[in-house]
Amino acid sequence: MASIERDELVYPREYTLSKITLILGILFWVLMLAGTFGIMLIYVLIGYVLYLFAQSALIAHIKGNGVEVTEAQFPDLHAQFISCCRTLQINGYPQVYVLQGGGMMNAFAARFLGLQYVVLLSDVVDAMAEHPDGVRFYLGHELGHLRMRHIGKHFLRWPALWLPLLGAAYSRAKESTCDRHGAACSTTPENAARALAALAAGRARWKDINLERYGRQVAETAGFWMSFHELTGGYPWLTKRVARVMGHEASLPRRNRWAGVLAAMVPYGGRIGGAGMVILYFYIIFFIIMVGLPIYRDQLPRLRAHFMYGETATARSALEDYYINNHDVPASLAQIGQKDHLENGDTLALNDHNMAITVTSHNKSMLITPRINKQKHISWYCTPGPGMQAAQMPATCVNGGH
C-alpha cells in the first residue's frame, strides 16, 4: 500500500476543535494560577503523581500479563503492524502486545515516560483471524491516536474538555481521525467497515453482516434522544463510523436541533455519557450543599461584621471632622447630623466620653473605639459585643483603619 499524507487522515473538525480547546484550557489555567497565587500548582503536582502511579500500574499489567508481538512471536501480526506503520509514516515503532480481554472486543494505545504501546485484546485478534485487514484496521486506529498525540495530550486542554458540546465533539473528531488511519491500513473501505462492524455484530457474525442494510440504520441517529446521547458522548454512533469509513459521510442525517439545546446544559463526562453526567449533577449539588453550607454559616457572621463596620463610615468621618475642629466629643450623633436609627433597622449609639460607637444589628453588637496618635490621626478599633466573637471582626478594624 502506498504511503498517505497526514492531512488526508485527519478529520477536518479535529484541527478546529483542537485549537479551541487548547486556547480555552490555557486561559483557564492562567486564571486559576493567578487567582490562587500559584497554589493550584501544588494540586497539579499531586494529580500528576497520581497519574504516574495509575499509568505505571497499567503498563506493568500489560508487560506482566500480555504477549509482546515480535518477528519471533506472532510474526503474522508483527508483519501487519510493520506494514501499517510504514503506511502511516511512523518511524519509531511502538511496542505491541496481545492481552486477554475477557470477552471484550477492543484495542487501545498508551504512552508512559516517552514510550508508546499498542494493545490488541485477544478477542479482536481471534475475531479477525480470517480477516487480516481487520487486524490492520485496529492497529491503524490505535497508531492514529499515538501519531496524532491524542494520548497524554490533555493537560493543557483538560478544563475545556468538560465544557458542554465542545469536549464531546473533540473526542468524536479524534475517533473519526483514527478511523481514517485504520482505513488507510486496510486494502479496501469495505474491509475496514467490516472490521468496525465486528464491534456491533460480534466475533463471529461480522462475516455475515450486510453493510448496506446496516448503513441504513444511520437514519435513526437523527432522532432526539439518539442526537442527545451522541452530542454528550465521546464516540460517534457505530453506524456513522461505518458509513464514514465507506465514504458515505455526505449522506449522514443532521442531528435534532432541540437535542443540541439540552446537550448544551450537560458537561462532557467522557465514557459515562450524558445520562451519567445528569446523575453526577445531583452528586455535585449534594456535595455543594453538604460542604458549602457549613462554610456559608461560618462566613456569614464575618460578612455581617464587615457590613456593620462599613455602615458606620459616615458617622466615623463626621466624628473625626468634629473632633479635629472642636477638640471635643459631640454630645450626640444628632449634633453632627447623623441618625442613630439606620434605614435597615440597625442602630448606632455614641459614647460622648470616648467617642466610641456601638452598632447593633439583629441583636448582635460591635464596639468601634477611636485612638488618636501623636500626629492627631484617628484610627478605629473593633471589639465584639453580645452575639459576636473576636475572630469575626474585620481585619482593617482590628488593626486600625478608617
Secondary structure, DSSP 8 states (H G I E B T S, - for coil): -----GGGGS-HHHHHHHHHHHHHHHHHHHHHHHHTTTTHHHHHHHHHHHHHHHHHHHHHHHHHHSEE--SSSSHHHHHHHHHHHHHTT--S--EEEEE--TT---EEEEEETTEEEEEEEHHHHHHTTT-HHHHHHHHHHHHHHHHTT-TT--TTTGGGGGSTTHHHHHHHHHHHHHHHHHHHTSSSHHHHHHHHHHHHHHHHHGGG--HHHHHHGGGGGGSHHHHHHHHTSSS--HHHHHHHHTT-GGG-----HHHHHHHTTS---GGGHHHHHHHHHHHHHHHIIIIIHHHHHHHHHHHHHHHHHHTTHHHHHHHHHHHHHHSS--S-SGGGT--SB-TTS-EEEE-TTT--EEEEETTEEEEEEEEE-TT--EEEEEEE-TT--GGGS-HHHHH-B-
